[in-house]
Amino acid sequence: MKLCFNEGTTMENSTLALDLEFAEKYGYDFIEIRMRKMRAYIGERSLKELVAFFEKNRIKPYAFNTLEYVTFRDVADYKKIKEDLVFLCETGSKIGCHYTVVVPSFDVTYTRGRIKEETVSVLKDLSDVAEKYDMNLAFEFVGYPNCSVNTLEQAYEIVETVNRKNVGLVLDCFHFYAMHSRIETLKHISPDKIFIFHINDTNDFPVGALRDHHRVWPGDGVIDLDQILSTLKGIGYDRMASIEVFNQDYYELPPEKAIRVGKEKMTTVLRKHFSIPSE
């Protein structure tokens, strides 16, 4: 299992340059790059410098975060989404990043059938754009009651209906737990359709009450991570695990400490089930 650092973990207290420096120092294999941080890096430095960093260092880019709220948008907003996707695709082709996280919209008042229809249509349209650049779309359900796609069951049905090679899933432990997605569903998913695995944990709140800021380090909360990890092992998934924790208390930490502790916490949990390469 390869280890990845997701920049959401230092979203409010670091930059892409610092995240790259410390993720490289502590032996991560990959980084998930926040689009806002990348734009800032390119504006202050250059894309050429970013390319050079990845060419000379061990760590590599894995995915971009995030194309948000892609469904049920008006013409102008959807045009901007597609422009952002082209920007990520063009940048990805230069730095060797071939996954982009895609998130559905919130607070829509439509039937499940209409939501499925819209989401399938949008993912197909975006996948046509992405395919030209060898980009893959990782569709992430969000475990909030007001998210239009909020369970693994719903997300996998949509991805299966899209039936495109470059469209798969993000499996996030927090979102899986938050709206009671079923482990039985995970047992029947093709590992090739899990493009990104986010590892994290959470405090004990009722169903529907959890929000991103309730996330904690893997192993410090109530999610049965051993069950999720043993299931992933059982279906043959061992691609990558990415630490993604949006915790305000952790944003108070120096970025280097957050990146170091994140790796220590995820490695401790993962090593019960997977082989982790030595640094």
N, C-alpha and C positions, 0 to 999 in steps of 0.2 A: 504494500500500500504506500503510495507516494503522499507526501505531506504538503499542504497548500495553506498559504496565509491569505485570508480575505480582509481587504482593507476596511471593511465595515467595523472591524474590531478596534481600529484606531481612527475612526472616521473624523472625530472632532479634535484630535490632539496630535496629528501627524501629517506628513506630506508623502507623496509617492517616493520622492528621493530618500527620505528617512526609512520608510517602510521597506524599500528595496535593500538599503544598506543593512538593516538589522535582520531582515528575513534571510538574506544571504549569509550573514554572520552566524545565525543560529541553525543553518542547515536545512531550511525549507527547500523543497523541490520546485514548487510553483507559487505564483501569486495570482489572486483574483483582483483585478484593477478596477477601482471606482472611476467612472467616467469623469466626474468632476475633478478628481485628483490628477487624472491624466491630462485633462485640458490645461490645468494649472501648470503642470510640469512642462508641457510642450510650449506654453506661453512664456515661461520664465527661462527655459533652457532651449531644447529643440527635440524634435522627433529623432533626428540623427543621433543625438546623445543617448536617447533611450534605446535605440537600436544597438548602439555600441556597448551599452551596459549589458544587455542580454547576450551579446556575442562573446563577451569576455568573462562572464560570471556563470556560476552553476545554476542559479535559480532561473526559471523560465516563466513567461506569462502563460496562464492557463485560460482565463476567461475575463470578459468585461462585465461589470455591473453598472448600471442596469437599464434596460429599456422598460420603463415603468408605465403601467396603466394603458396598455396598447389597444384595449377593446372599447367599443362604444364611444369612440372619439369623433369630434366633428372633422370636417375636411382639412381645416388649417392645422389642427393638432396632429392629425394622422400624417399629414405631409411632413411635419417636423420629426415625428417618430421615424419615418423612413429616411429622412436626411441624417438623423443621428445614427441609424443603422449603417448607412453607407459610410459615414465617417469612421465608425468602429471597424467595419469591414476593411476599408482602405488602410487604416492604421494597423489592424491585425495582420494584414498581408505583409506589412513591412517588419513587424516585430515577432511574427510567428505565433499569434494568438488566434485560436480557431473556435472559440465558444463565446456566446453572448447570452446573458441571462435575460429572460423576457417575463414580465409580470403582468397579470390581468388587472382589470379595473375594479374599483370598489364602489359601493353605494349605488348599484344599478337595480332597477325594479323590473326585472324580466324573469320569465320562467327559466327553469334549468335547461329546457330544450332550446330556448332562444339563446341562452348564454353559450351553450355548446355550439350552436350553429355559428354564432358570431366569432367565437374564439377559434374554431376550426378554420373559418374563412380567413381571419387575420393571420394566423400562423402559416397557412399555405401561401398567402401573399408575401409575407416577410421572408419565408423560406426561399421563395423564388429569387428575391434580392440577394439573400445570404449565399445561396448556392453558387452564384457567379464568382464569389471570392473565397470559396472553400471555408465558409463560416457555418457553424452549427448553432442552432437556437436551443437553449436549455430553458424549458418552460417551468416556472416556479409557482406552485400553489401557495397561498398565504393563509395560515390558520387563524384568520379573524372571521367572526360571523358575517361581517359586511363585505368580505372579499367575494367576488363573483365565482371564483374557483378556490375552494378552501380545504379540500381533502385530496389525499392521494388517489382515491377511487375516481373522483371527478376528473382530476388532471390526467390520469392514465387513460381513461376512456377517450378524452379529447386527443391526446397524443396518438393513440392507436387509430383513431378515425382520420387524423391528418395523414398518417402513414407515409411520412417522408423520412428518408435516411438522415437528413440533417436536422430533425426535430426530435428532441428527447426531453427528459425530466431533470429538474433539480429536486433531490430529496434532502430536505432540511429537517433535522431531528426536532427542532422547536415547533415548526409548523405541522409536522407529522403528529406530535403529541397534542398540540393546542386544540385541535378540533376532532380528536379521537379517530384519526385514520387507523385502518386495521392492519395488523401485522400479517393477516392472511392474504391481504391484497399484495403486500410486498413480496410474499413468498412466490407469487405467480408472475412477477414482472421480469422480463428479460433484462439481464444485467447490461446489455448493450444499449438499453434505452435510458439508463441512469447516467446522464452526462456529467453531473456534478453532485457530490455528496457534502452537505454542510453539517459539521458536527458541533454541537453545543448542548446546553442543558438549561433547565429553568426551575424557578421556585414553584411552590405548590399553590396554584390558583385554580378556581373552578373553570370548567369548560366555557370558552367564550370570553373569559376575562383576561387572558394572557395577551401581552403586547411585547414588541421587540425588546424594550428596555428591561423586561423581566429575565432576559437570558443571563446565564452564568456559565462559568467554565465547565467543560465536560467533566462529569464525575462529581460536581458540587451541587447538583440538584436532584430532581425526583424522576427524570425520564429514565426508563429502563433501556439504557444504551446497550447493555449486553444483549438484550433481546433483538434490538435493531441490528447490531453488528454481527451477531451469530446468524441472523437471517440473511444479511448481505453476503456473508461468507458462504452460506448454504446455496445461494443462487449463483455463486461464482463471480460476484462483484469484488474487485480489488484495485480499481483504477486510481482513485485519489480520495482524500478526505481533506476538507477545507474548514479551518476554524473561523466561525463567523459569530461574533458576540457583540450585540449593540447594548452595552451596559454603561450607564452614565458614570458609575463609580470607577469603571475601568478606564474611562476617558480621563480620569484624574491622574492615572499612572503615566510615568514617562514612557514614550513609545517603545523604547528598547525593552523595558520590563514587561510591558504587555505582550510583545512579540515573543519574548523568551518564555514567559509563563504559559502563554497559549500553546506553544509547542510542547512544553513539559506536560501540561494537562491532557492534551489530545493524545500524545504518545502513550501515556500511562493507560488510558482507556483502550486505545486501539491495539496495543501489544497483547492484550488478552486473547485476541482473535486473529490478528494479522501479523505478518512479518514486516517490520519496519527497517528499511536499509540503514546501516550505520552511516554516520556523517563522514 
